[in-house]
């Protein structure tokens, strides 16, 4: 009985390993990569057609990846065929040994040892094949994630209750909770553009209950506050993790020049608060312009000239109301218009 059990265990193990030895999963992986790489250019073109303004270098990157993958795929297939031929030859020997072991229990240990060595050889073959294109696959995966985030952003903007300014472009968005002091958390979407930070409530609210059970809900969608990117200061970045609960990514911001509260506490969902703090600071400093898809690479001298021009542009901003002469409130980067607090004149900021 023990002999039959050992033989059955060896046979089951062999069937599993022999299935892997064909390396069929690697052929599928190569075909999947070919399809993904081939579709990158079209996905980028679709984003451009929808108005996505950032993603500098994506077109050049997709072209380079396609050319790179063409050669790497050929090399990977060559390695794959070599490895498969070696494994098939070895597999025949092990199959013969297992058949003899069923008749001669003294061969069980030998068969077990050969099977372990063969399994290791299969793993080495897989690593050798994937090692020929691992870096390219990582680059493709990174670009895929960036493209997917851009597509999600455009979807959210297209369904938003507000519209961007004519020269404003969306850069990032994430699900978030705004936690107003003394009130219930408000679910929504946090948007970052090259001009503003905005929070739009998108929350299903209960409108009818029966025996304390919600039977009807409606979607509440409304822009609750916005602030120019130059008027935002990151005050605190905090992570909170409770036992068996998801980690919460809190971000505390001070805002000036907008129509929201002077300070907000946000719980970001499905993203990293440190990354968002970095994005908000970069936006406030005007660094997002370097990521525009048509941005040029500047030399140190050109960067210095750009900085000087930006300072001169900031200095030329209006400080007095053209109608009544009263001093205007502080103008922050990202503002498109400002209202005189004394006479109510609306002044466009060029």
Short mmCIF file of the C-alpha atoms (twelve columns), coordinates in Angstrom:
data_MODEL
# 
_entry.id   MODEL 
# 
loop_
_atom_site.group_PDB 
_atom_site.id 
_atom_site.type_symbol 
_atom_site.label_atom_id 
_atom_site.label_alt_id 
_atom_site.label_comp_id 
_atom_site.label_asym_id 
_atom_site.label_seq_id 
_atom_site.Cartn_x 
_atom_site.Cartn_y 
_atom_site.Cartn_z 
_atom_site.pdbx_PDB_model_num 
ATOM 1   C CA . UNK A 1   0.000   0.000   0.000   1 
ATOM 2   C CA . UNK A 2   2.829   2.374   0.883   1 
ATOM 3   C CA . UNK A 3   4.544   1.539   -2.406  1 
ATOM 4   C CA . UNK A 4   1.401   2.422   -4.356  1 
ATOM 5   C CA . UNK A 5   1.009   5.652   -2.424  1 
ATOM 6   C CA . UNK A 6   4.592   6.713   -3.161  1 
ATOM 7   C CA . UNK A 7   4.200   5.852   -6.828  1 
ATOM 8   C CA . UNK A 8   0.977   7.857   -7.064  1 
ATOM 9   C CA . UNK A 9   2.563   10.863  -5.349  1 
ATOM 10  C CA . UNK A 10  5.516   10.786  -7.749  1 
ATOM 11  C CA . UNK A 11  3.215   10.484  -10.751 1 
ATOM 12  C CA . UNK A 12  1.044   13.420  -9.612  1 
ATOM 13  C CA . UNK A 13  4.106   15.562  -9.016  1 
ATOM 14  C CA . UNK A 14  5.556   14.590  -12.385 1 
ATOM 15  C CA . UNK A 15  2.377   15.499  -14.263 1 
ATOM 16  C CA . UNK A 16  2.449   18.966  -12.715 1 
ATOM 17  C CA . UNK A 17  6.139   19.565  -13.500 1 
ATOM 18  C CA . UNK A 18  5.893   18.058  -16.986 1 
ATOM 19  C CA . UNK A 19  3.091   20.477  -17.770 1 
ATOM 20  C CA . UNK A 20  5.334   23.394  -16.822 1 
ATOM 21  C CA . UNK A 21  8.236   22.000  -18.841 1 
ATOM 22  C CA . UNK A 22  6.425   22.804  -22.093 1 
ATOM 23  C CA . UNK A 23  6.903   26.503  -21.165 1 
ATOM 24  C CA . UNK A 24  3.517   27.247  -22.743 1 
ATOM 25  C CA . UNK A 25  2.854   30.058  -20.256 1 
ATOM 26  C CA . UNK A 26  5.931   31.874  -21.544 1 
ATOM 27  C CA . UNK A 27  4.682   31.717  -25.131 1 
ATOM 28  C CA . UNK A 28  1.416   33.267  -23.939 1 
ATOM 29  C CA . UNK A 29  3.338   35.917  -22.030 1 
ATOM 30  C CA . UNK A 30  5.332   36.860  -25.120 1 
ATOM 31  C CA . UNK A 31  2.167   37.164  -27.194 1 
ATOM 32  C CA . UNK A 32  0.496   39.268  -24.503 1 
ATOM 33  C CA . UNK A 33  3.494   41.600  -24.422 1 
ATOM 34  C CA . UNK A 34  3.424   41.943  -28.211 1 
ATOM 35  C CA . UNK A 35  -0.220  42.989  -28.079 1 
ATOM 36  C CA . UNK A 36  0.328   45.428  -25.200 1 
ATOM 37  C CA . UNK A 37  3.376   47.099  -26.752 1 
ATOM 38  C CA . UNK A 38  1.643   47.314  -30.123 1 
ATOM 39  C CA . UNK A 39  -1.345  49.078  -28.565 1 
ATOM 40  C CA . UNK A 40  0.561   51.727  -26.601 1 
ATOM 41  C CA . UNK A 41  0.805   54.228  -29.455 1 
ATOM 42  C CA . UNK A 42  -2.939  54.085  -30.110 1 
ATOM 43  C CA . UNK A 43  -3.736  54.535  -26.422 1 
ATOM 44  C CA . UNK A 44  -1.511  57.624  -26.230 1 
ATOM 45  C CA . UNK A 45  -3.049  59.028  -29.429 1 
ATOM 46  C CA . UNK A 46  -6.508  58.532  -27.925 1 
ATOM 47  C CA . UNK A 47  -5.509  60.514  -24.822 1 
ATOM 48  C CA . UNK A 48  -4.183  63.345  -26.969 1 
ATOM 49  C CA . UNK A 49  -7.432  63.386  -28.962 1 
ATOM 50  C CA . UNK A 50  -9.328  63.705  -25.660 1 
ATOM 51  C CA . UNK A 51  -7.181  66.677  -24.662 1 
ATOM 52  C CA . UNK A 52  -4.655  65.188  -22.243 1 
ATOM 53  C CA . UNK A 53  -1.921  67.803  -22.021 1 
ATOM 54  C CA . UNK A 54  0.817   66.053  -20.077 1 
ATOM 55  C CA . UNK A 55  2.833   62.856  -20.501 1 
ATOM 56  C CA . UNK A 56  5.927   64.430  -21.974 1 
ATOM 57  C CA . UNK A 57  7.897   61.981  -24.115 1 
ATOM 58  C CA . UNK A 58  5.197   59.307  -24.275 1 
ATOM 59  C CA . UNK A 59  5.159   59.227  -28.071 1 
ATOM 60  C CA . UNK A 60  8.925   58.800  -28.252 1 
ATOM 61  C CA . UNK A 61  8.827   56.222  -25.450 1 
ATOM 62  C CA . UNK A 62  6.198   54.084  -27.149 1 
ATOM 63  C CA . UNK A 63  8.121   54.141  -30.432 1 
ATOM 64  C CA . UNK A 64  11.340  53.139  -28.651 1 
ATOM 65  C CA . UNK A 65  9.597   50.320  -26.783 1 
ATOM 66  C CA . UNK A 66  8.094   48.938  -29.999 1 
ATOM 67  C CA . UNK A 67  11.478  48.885  -31.712 1 
ATOM 68  C CA . UNK A 68  13.162  47.443  -28.635 1 
ATOM 69  C CA . UNK A 69  10.531  44.733  -28.176 1 
ATOM 70  C CA . UNK A 70  10.761  43.614  -31.799 1 
ATOM 71  C CA . UNK A 71  14.363  42.476  -31.270 1 
ATOM 72  C CA . UNK A 72  13.880  41.241  -27.737 1 
ATOM 73  C CA . UNK A 73  10.908  39.082  -28.657 1 
ATOM 74  C CA . UNK A 74  12.960  37.357  -31.351 1 
ATOM 75  C CA . UNK A 75  15.778  36.726  -28.880 1 
ATOM 76  C CA . UNK A 76  13.367  35.477  -26.208 1 
ATOM 77  C CA . UNK A 77  11.717  33.039  -28.627 1 
ATOM 78  C CA . UNK A 78  15.150  31.691  -29.586 1 
ATOM 79  C CA . UNK A 79  16.085  31.107  -25.941 1 
ATOM 80  C CA . UNK A 80  12.662  29.609  -25.282 1 
ATOM 81  C CA . UNK A 81  13.006  27.088  -28.105 1 
ATOM 82  C CA . UNK A 82  16.470  26.056  -26.893 1 
ATOM 83  C CA . UNK A 83  15.313  25.575  -23.331 1 
ATOM 84  C CA . UNK A 84  12.218  23.692  -24.367 1 
ATOM 85  C CA . UNK A 85  14.242  21.242  -26.501 1 
ATOM 86  C CA . UNK A 86  16.577  20.483  -23.584 1 
ATOM 87  C CA . UNK A 87  13.686  20.023  -21.171 1 
ATOM 88  C CA . UNK A 88  11.806  17.723  -23.551 1 
ATOM 89  C CA . UNK A 89  14.843  15.473  -23.876 1 
ATOM 90  C CA . UNK A 90  15.326  15.329  -20.109 1 
ATOM 91  C CA . UNK A 91  11.599  14.748  -19.592 1 
ATOM 92  C CA . UNK A 92  11.724  11.600  -21.683 1 
ATOM 93  C CA . UNK A 93  14.459  10.170  -19.465 1 
ATOM 94  C CA . UNK A 94  12.511  10.973  -16.285 1 
ATOM 95  C CA . UNK A 95  9.321   9.460   -17.715 1 
ATOM 96  C CA . UNK A 96  11.230  6.244   -18.395 1 
ATOM 97  C CA . UNK A 97  12.698  6.267   -14.883 1 
ATOM 98  C CA . UNK A 98  9.271   6.730   -13.295 1 
ATOM 99  C CA . UNK A 99  7.882   3.784   -15.229 1 
ATOM 100 C CA . UNK A 100 10.728  1.614   -13.996 1 
ATOM 101 C CA . UNK A 101 10.273  2.895   -10.441 1 
ATOM 102 C CA . UNK A 102 6.667   1.649   -10.381 1 
ATOM 103 C CA . UNK A 103 8.061   -1.831  -10.905 1 
ATOM 104 C CA . UNK A 104 11.148  -1.386  -8.738  1 
ATOM 105 C CA . UNK A 105 10.581  0.538   -5.463  1 
ATOM 106 C CA . UNK A 106 14.350  0.792   -4.970  1 
ATOM 107 C CA . UNK A 107 14.313  3.491   -7.666  1 
ATOM 108 C CA . UNK A 108 11.854  5.763   -5.802  1 
ATOM 109 C CA . UNK A 109 14.604  7.859   -4.164  1 
ATOM 110 C CA . UNK A 110 16.468  8.221   -7.452  1 
ATOM 111 C CA . UNK A 111 13.280  9.235   -9.248  1 
ATOM 112 C CA . UNK A 112 12.425  11.749  -6.509  1 
ATOM 113 C CA . UNK A 113 15.915  13.294  -6.727  1 
ATOM 114 C CA . UNK A 114 15.805  13.504  -10.535 1 
ATOM 115 C CA . UNK A 115 12.362  15.055  -10.394 1 
ATOM 116 C CA . UNK A 116 13.528  17.723  -7.929  1 
ATOM 117 C CA . UNK A 117 16.508  18.557  -10.150 1 
ATOM 118 C CA . UNK A 118 14.240  18.737  -13.201 1 
ATOM 119 C CA . UNK A 119 11.823  21.067  -11.434 1 
ATOM 120 C CA . UNK A 120 14.715  23.359  -10.571 1 
ATOM 121 C CA . UNK A 121 15.872  23.213  -14.194 1 
ATOM 122 C CA . UNK A 122 12.401  24.276  -15.387 1 
ATOM 123 C CA . UNK A 123 12.504  27.276  -13.039 1 
ATOM 124 C CA . UNK A 124 15.961  28.220  -14.306 1 
ATOM 125 C CA . UNK A 125 14.743  28.000  -17.904 1 
ATOM 126 C CA . UNK A 126 11.829  30.333  -17.123 1 
ATOM 127 C CA . UNK A 127 14.166  32.836  -15.454 1 
ATOM 128 C CA . UNK A 128 16.553  32.736  -18.389 1 
ATOM 129 C CA . UNK A 129 13.778  33.488  -20.869 1 
ATOM 130 C CA . UNK A 130 12.100  36.225  -18.814 1 
ATOM 131 C CA . UNK A 131 15.470  37.724  -17.944 1 
ATOM 132 C CA . UNK A 132 15.913  38.611  -21.607 1 
ATOM 133 C CA . UNK A 133 13.005  41.089  -21.475 1 
ATOM 134 C CA . UNK A 134 12.320  41.785  -17.783 1 
ATOM 135 C CA . UNK A 135 13.444  45.414  -17.930 1 
ATOM 136 C CA . UNK A 136 11.355  46.135  -21.003 1 
ATOM 137 C CA . UNK A 137 8.321   44.583  -19.336 1 
ATOM 138 C CA . UNK A 138 8.849   46.788  -16.281 1 
ATOM 139 C CA . UNK A 139 9.088   49.878  -18.513 1 
ATOM 140 C CA . UNK A 140 5.930   48.877  -20.364 1 
ATOM 141 C CA . UNK A 141 4.050   48.230  -17.107 1 
ATOM 142 C CA . UNK A 142 5.057   51.642  -15.753 1 
ATOM 143 C CA . UNK A 143 3.901   53.404  -18.921 1 
ATOM 144 C CA . UNK A 144 0.662   51.392  -18.863 1 
ATOM 145 C CA . UNK A 145 -0.083  52.591  -15.329 1 
ATOM 146 C CA . UNK A 146 0.610   56.212  -16.281 1 
ATOM 147 C CA . UNK A 147 -1.657  55.947  -19.332 1 
ATOM 148 C CA . UNK A 148 -4.405  54.292  -17.269 1 
ATOM 149 C CA . UNK A 149 -4.237  57.066  -14.636 1 
ATOM 150 C CA . UNK A 150 -4.506  59.697  -17.381 1 
ATOM 151 C CA . UNK A 151 -7.531  57.938  -18.907 1 
ATOM 152 C CA . UNK A 152 -9.217  57.713  -15.486 1 
ATOM 153 C CA . UNK A 153 -8.553  61.422  -14.927 1 
ATOM 154 C CA . UNK A 154 -10.188 62.356  -18.235 1 
ATOM 155 C CA . UNK A 155 -13.192 60.156  -17.439 1 
ATOM 156 C CA . UNK A 156 -13.614 61.922  -14.092 1 
ATOM 157 C CA . UNK A 157 -13.252 65.370  -15.630 1 
ATOM 158 C CA . UNK A 158 -15.746 64.597  -18.390 1 
ATOM 159 C CA . UNK A 159 -18.330 63.571  -15.790 1 
ATOM 160 C CA . UNK A 160 -17.575 66.441  -13.376 1 
ATOM 161 C CA . UNK A 161 -20.082 69.087  -12.349 1 
ATOM 162 C CA . UNK A 162 -17.602 71.864  -13.166 1 
ATOM 163 C CA . UNK A 163 -15.585 72.846  -16.229 1 
ATOM 164 C CA . UNK A 164 -11.928 73.722  -16.513 1 
ATOM 165 C CA . UNK A 165 -10.772 77.182  -17.555 1 
ATOM 166 C CA . UNK A 166 -9.909  77.581  -21.262 1 
ATOM 167 C CA . UNK A 167 -6.153  77.317  -20.571 1 
ATOM 168 C CA . UNK A 168 -6.400  74.903  -17.632 1 
ATOM 169 C CA . UNK A 169 -5.391  71.246  -17.859 1 
ATOM 170 C CA . UNK A 170 -6.084  68.322  -15.533 1 
ATOM 171 C CA . UNK A 171 -3.041  66.612  -14.057 1 
ATOM 172 C CA . UNK A 172 -4.213  64.149  -11.361 1 
ATOM 173 C CA . UNK A 173 -7.311  62.969  -9.508  1 
ATOM 174 C CA . UNK A 174 -8.091  60.555  -6.697  1 
ATOM 175 C CA . UNK A 175 -10.940 59.464  -4.478  1 
ATOM 176 C CA . UNK A 176 -10.917 61.288  -1.153  1 
ATOM 177 C CA . UNK A 177 -12.872 62.130  1.973   1 
ATOM 178 C CA . UNK A 178 -13.049 65.704  3.189   1 
ATOM 179 C CA . UNK A 179 -13.364 65.822  6.974   1 
ATOM 180 C CA . UNK A 180 -14.897 69.215  7.881   1 
ATOM 181 C CA . UNK A 181 -14.644 70.059  11.566  1 
ATOM 182 C CA . UNK A 182 -17.852 69.227  13.405  1 
ATOM 183 C CA . UNK A 183 -19.479 67.551  10.406  1 
ATOM 184 C CA . UNK A 184 -19.692 64.105  8.838   1 
ATOM 185 C CA . UNK A 185 -16.990 63.130  6.291   1 
ATOM 186 C CA . UNK A 186 -17.856 63.982  2.703   1 
ATOM 187 C CA . UNK A 187 -16.903 61.551  -0.061  1 
ATOM 188 C CA . UNK A 188 -15.730 62.862  -3.381  1 
ATOM 189 C CA . UNK A 189 -12.929 63.384  -5.893  1 
ATOM 190 C CA . UNK A 190 -9.846  65.539  -5.389  1 
ATOM 191 C CA . UNK A 191 -8.644  67.125  -8.636  1 
ATOM 192 C CA . UNK A 192 -5.280  68.753  -9.306  1 
ATOM 193 C CA . UNK A 193 -4.795  70.878  -12.405 1 
ATOM 194 C CA . UNK A 194 -2.047  73.241  -13.482 1 
ATOM 195 C CA . UNK A 195 -4.201  76.070  -12.061 1 
ATOM 196 C CA . UNK A 196 -6.293  74.769  -9.151  1 
ATOM 197 C CA . UNK A 197 -6.940  72.151  -6.510  1 
ATOM 198 C CA . UNK A 198 -10.636 71.233  -6.400  1 
ATOM 199 C CA . UNK A 199 -12.829 68.963  -4.311  1 
ATOM 200 C CA . UNK A 200 -16.069 67.699  -5.813  1 
ATOM 201 C CA . UNK A 201 -18.551 65.789  -3.690  1 
ATOM 202 C CA . UNK A 202 -19.634 62.530  -5.336  1 
ATOM 203 C CA . UNK A 203 -21.623 60.672  -2.723  1 
ATOM 204 C CA . UNK A 204 -24.690 58.467  -2.632  1 
ATOM 205 C CA . UNK A 205 -27.015 59.820  0.041   1 
ATOM 206 C CA . UNK A 206 -29.910 57.916  1.574   1 
ATOM 207 C CA . UNK A 207 -33.280 59.482  0.708   1 
ATOM 208 C CA . UNK A 208 -35.603 56.827  2.076   1 
ATOM 209 C CA . UNK A 209 -35.471 54.184  4.815   1 
ATOM 210 C CA . UNK A 210 -37.808 51.358  5.728   1 
ATOM 211 C CA . UNK A 211 -37.279 49.845  9.178   1 
ATOM 212 C CA . UNK A 212 -33.854 51.521  9.376   1 
ATOM 213 C CA . UNK A 213 -32.808 49.957  6.054   1 
ATOM 214 C CA . UNK A 214 -31.887 52.288  3.178   1 
ATOM 215 C CA . UNK A 215 -34.243 51.642  0.283   1 
ATOM 216 C CA . UNK A 216 -33.532 54.677  -1.904  1 
ATOM 217 C CA . UNK A 217 -30.387 56.686  -2.596  1 
ATOM 218 C CA . UNK A 218 -29.418 59.542  -4.859  1 
ATOM 219 C CA . UNK A 219 -26.039 60.703  -6.113  1 
ATOM 220 C CA . UNK A 220 -25.026 64.121  -4.785  1 
ATOM 221 C CA . UNK A 221 -22.453 65.713  -7.079  1 
ATOM 222 C CA . UNK A 222 -21.272 69.271  -6.411  1 
ATOM 223 C CA . UNK A 223 -18.051 71.269  -6.454  1 
ATOM 224 C CA . UNK A 224 -17.553 72.210  -2.795  1 
ATOM 225 C CA . UNK A 225 -14.339 74.189  -2.916  1 
ATOM 226 C CA . UNK A 226 -11.399 75.215  -5.052  1 
ATOM 227 C CA . UNK A 227 -8.140  77.072  -4.530  1 
ATOM 228 C CA . UNK A 228 -5.385  78.368  -6.822  1 
ATOM 229 C CA . UNK A 229 -2.321  76.129  -6.747  1 
ATOM 230 C CA . UNK A 230 -0.118  79.013  -5.609  1 
ATOM 231 C CA . UNK A 231 -2.253  79.523  -2.504  1 
ATOM 232 C CA . UNK A 232 -1.935  75.978  -1.127  1 
ATOM 233 C CA . UNK A 233 0.457   74.923  1.617   1 
ATOM 234 C CA . UNK A 234 0.916   71.342  2.796   1 
ATOM 235 C CA . UNK A 235 0.740   71.489  6.598   1 
ATOM 236 C CA . UNK A 236 0.836   67.825  7.592   1 
ATOM 237 C CA . UNK A 237 1.170   64.350  6.086   1 
ATOM 238 C CA . UNK A 238 -0.090  61.590  8.357   1 
ATOM 239 C CA . UNK A 239 -0.693  57.841  8.044   1 
ATOM 240 C CA . UNK A 240 -2.998  55.988  10.414  1 
ATOM 241 C CA . UNK A 241 -3.301  52.209  10.627  1 
ATOM 242 C CA . UNK A 242 -5.680  50.404  12.936  1 
ATOM 243 C CA . UNK A 243 -5.756  46.666  13.558  1 
ATOM 244 C CA . UNK A 244 -7.446  44.825  10.652  1 
ATOM 245 C CA . UNK A 245 -8.321  48.144  9.016   1 
ATOM 246 C CA . UNK A 246 -6.914  49.734  5.884   1 
ATOM 247 C CA . UNK A 247 -4.285  52.397  6.355   1 
ATOM 248 C CA . UNK A 248 -5.588  55.939  6.070   1 
ATOM 249 C CA . UNK A 249 -3.624  58.548  4.150   1 
ATOM 250 C CA . UNK A 250 -4.335  61.960  5.692   1 
ATOM 251 C CA . UNK A 251 -3.302  65.280  4.187   1 
ATOM 252 C CA . UNK A 252 -3.804  68.646  5.894   1 
ATOM 253 C CA . UNK A 253 -3.704  71.724  3.653   1 
ATOM 254 C CA . UNK A 254 -3.871  75.469  4.178   1 
ATOM 255 C CA . UNK A 255 -5.615  77.303  1.326   1 
ATOM 256 C CA . UNK A 256 -5.734  80.950  0.393   1 
ATOM 257 C CA . UNK A 257 -7.261  82.778  -2.551  1 
ATOM 258 C CA . UNK A 258 -10.057 80.263  -3.137  1 
ATOM 259 C CA . UNK A 259 -13.654 79.841  -2.048  1 
ATOM 260 C CA . UNK A 260 -13.086 77.064  0.491   1 
ATOM 261 C CA . UNK A 261 -12.164 76.918  4.178   1 
ATOM 262 C CA . UNK A 262 -8.709  78.170  5.174   1 
ATOM 263 C CA . UNK A 263 -7.682  74.653  6.244   1 
ATOM 264 C CA . UNK A 264 -8.846  71.226  5.110   1 
ATOM 265 C CA . UNK A 265 -8.183  67.677  6.281   1 
ATOM 266 C CA . UNK A 266 -8.397  65.014  3.577   1 
ATOM 267 C CA . UNK A 267 -8.335  61.229  3.718   1 
ATOM 268 C CA . UNK A 268 -6.996  60.092  0.333   1 
ATOM 269 C CA . UNK A 269 -8.230  56.782  -1.057  1 
ATOM 270 C CA . UNK A 270 -6.221  54.355  -3.162  1 
ATOM 271 C CA . UNK A 271 -3.176  56.595  -3.413  1 
ATOM 272 C CA . UNK A 272 -0.207  57.894  -1.443  1 
ATOM 273 C CA . UNK A 273 -0.473  61.126  0.549   1 
ATOM 274 C CA . UNK A 274 3.246   61.865  0.238   1 
ATOM 275 C CA . UNK A 275 3.014   61.584  -3.533  1 
ATOM 276 C CA . UNK A 276 0.069   63.994  -3.573  1 
ATOM 277 C CA . UNK A 277 1.881   66.424  -1.300  1 
ATOM 278 C CA . UNK A 278 4.789   66.365  -3.749  1 
ATOM 279 C CA . UNK A 279 2.469   66.955  -6.719  1 
ATOM 280 C CA . UNK A 280 0.731   69.878  -5.004  1 
ATOM 281 C CA . UNK A 281 4.073   71.530  -4.175  1 
ATOM 282 C CA . UNK A 282 5.348   71.042  -7.722  1 
ATOM 283 C CA . UNK A 283 2.147   72.504  -9.141  1 
ATOM 284 C CA . UNK A 284 2.439   75.517  -6.830  1 
ATOM 285 C CA . UNK A 285 5.991   76.100  -8.021  1 
ATOM 286 C CA . UNK A 286 4.982   75.926  -11.685 1 
ATOM 287 C CA . UNK A 287 6.925   72.725  -12.316 1 
ATOM 288 C CA . UNK A 288 4.069   70.933  -14.092 1 
ATOM 289 C CA . UNK A 289 4.840   72.934  -17.238 1 
ATOM 290 C CA . UNK A 290 7.928   70.771  -17.736 1 
ATOM 291 C CA . UNK A 291 5.681   67.706  -18.066 1 
ATOM 292 C CA . UNK A 292 3.525   69.101  -20.867 1 
ATOM 293 C CA . UNK A 293 3.694   66.801  -23.860 1 
ATOM 294 C CA . UNK A 294 5.109   69.549  -26.078 1 
ATOM 295 C CA . UNK A 295 7.551   70.963  -23.503 1 
ATOM 296 C CA . UNK A 296 11.099  71.501  -24.716 1 
ATOM 297 C CA . UNK A 297 14.213  70.369  -22.897 1 
ATOM 298 C CA . UNK A 298 15.891  73.515  -21.589 1 
ATOM 299 C CA . UNK A 299 19.558  74.157  -20.951 1 
ATOM 300 C CA . UNK A 300 20.578  75.668  -17.575 1 
ATOM 301 C CA . UNK A 301 20.821  79.067  -19.263 1 
ATOM 302 C CA . UNK A 302 17.337  78.709  -20.752 1 
ATOM 303 C CA . UNK A 303 15.939  77.605  -17.375 1 
ATOM 304 C CA . UNK A 304 17.438  80.711  -15.759 1 
ATOM 305 C CA . UNK A 305 15.880  82.877  -18.470 1 
ATOM 306 C CA . UNK A 306 12.507  81.173  -17.956 1 
ATOM 307 C CA . UNK A 307 12.736  81.798  -14.210 1 
ATOM 308 C CA . UNK A 308 13.529  85.451  -14.794 1 
ATOM 309 C CA . UNK A 309 10.619  85.809  -17.205 1 
ATOM 310 C CA . UNK A 310 8.295   84.165  -14.675 1 
ATOM 311 C CA . UNK A 311 9.442   86.563  -11.949 1 
ATOM 312 C CA . UNK A 312 8.903   89.534  -14.248 1 
ATOM 313 C CA . UNK A 313 5.450   88.230  -15.161 1 
ATOM 314 C CA . UNK A 314 4.581   87.897  -11.460 1 
ATOM 315 C CA . UNK A 315 5.818   91.431  -10.811 1 
ATOM 316 C CA . UNK A 316 3.596   92.780  -13.622 1 
ATOM 317 C CA . UNK A 317 0.392   91.452  -12.086 1 
ATOM 318 C CA . UNK A 318 -2.127  94.140  -11.091 1 
ATOM 319 C CA . UNK A 319 -2.000  95.358  -7.504  1 
ATOM 320 C CA . UNK A 320 -4.750  97.995  -7.690  1 
ATOM 321 C CA . UNK A 321 -8.313  97.885  -8.948  1 
ATOM 322 C CA . UNK A 322 -8.562  99.662  -12.358 1 
ATOM 323 C CA . UNK A 323 -12.023 100.930 -11.412 1 
ATOM 324 C CA . UNK A 324 -11.668 102.332 -7.896  1 
ATOM 325 C CA . UNK A 325 -7.917  102.215 -7.274  1 
ATOM 326 C CA . UNK A 326 -8.238  100.090 -4.129  1 
ATOM 327 C CA . UNK A 327 -5.549  97.536  -3.297  1 
ATOM 328 C CA . UNK A 328 -6.345  94.073  -4.632  1 
ATOM 329 C CA . UNK A 329 -6.083  90.865  -2.595  1 
ATOM 330 C CA . UNK A 330 -2.978  88.727  -3.054  1 
ATOM 331 C CA . UNK A 331 -2.852  87.101  -6.485  1 
ATOM 332 C CA . UNK A 332 -1.687  83.485  -6.410  1 
ATOM 333 C CA . UNK A 333 -0.370  81.290  -9.184  1 
ATOM 334 C CA . UNK A 334 -3.279  79.636  -10.958 1 
ATOM 335 C CA . UNK A 335 -5.762  82.487  -10.530 1 
ATOM 336 C CA . UNK A 336 -7.662  83.436  -13.686 1 
ATOM 337 C CA . UNK A 337 -9.770  86.239  -12.202 1 
ATOM 338 C CA . UNK A 338 -9.931  88.314  -9.039  1 
ATOM 339 C CA . UNK A 339 -12.708 90.441  -7.563  1 
ATOM 340 C CA . UNK A 340 -12.118 93.846  -5.990  1 
ATOM 341 C CA . UNK A 341 -13.297 93.651  -2.368  1 
ATOM 342 C CA . UNK A 342 -14.363 97.320  -2.419  1 
ATOM 343 C CA . UNK A 343 -16.268 97.904  -5.664  1 
ATOM 344 C CA . UNK A 344 -16.870 94.322  -6.845  1 
ATOM 345 C CA . UNK A 345 -15.133 94.741  -10.204 1 
ATOM 346 C CA . UNK A 346 -14.104 91.404  -11.744 1 
ATOM 347 C CA . UNK A 347 -10.556 91.641  -13.095 1 
ATOM 348 C CA . UNK A 348 -9.116  89.109  -15.552 1 
ATOM 349 C CA . UNK A 349 -5.537  88.063  -14.876 1 
ATOM 350 C CA . UNK A 350 -3.547  87.677  -18.065 1 
# 
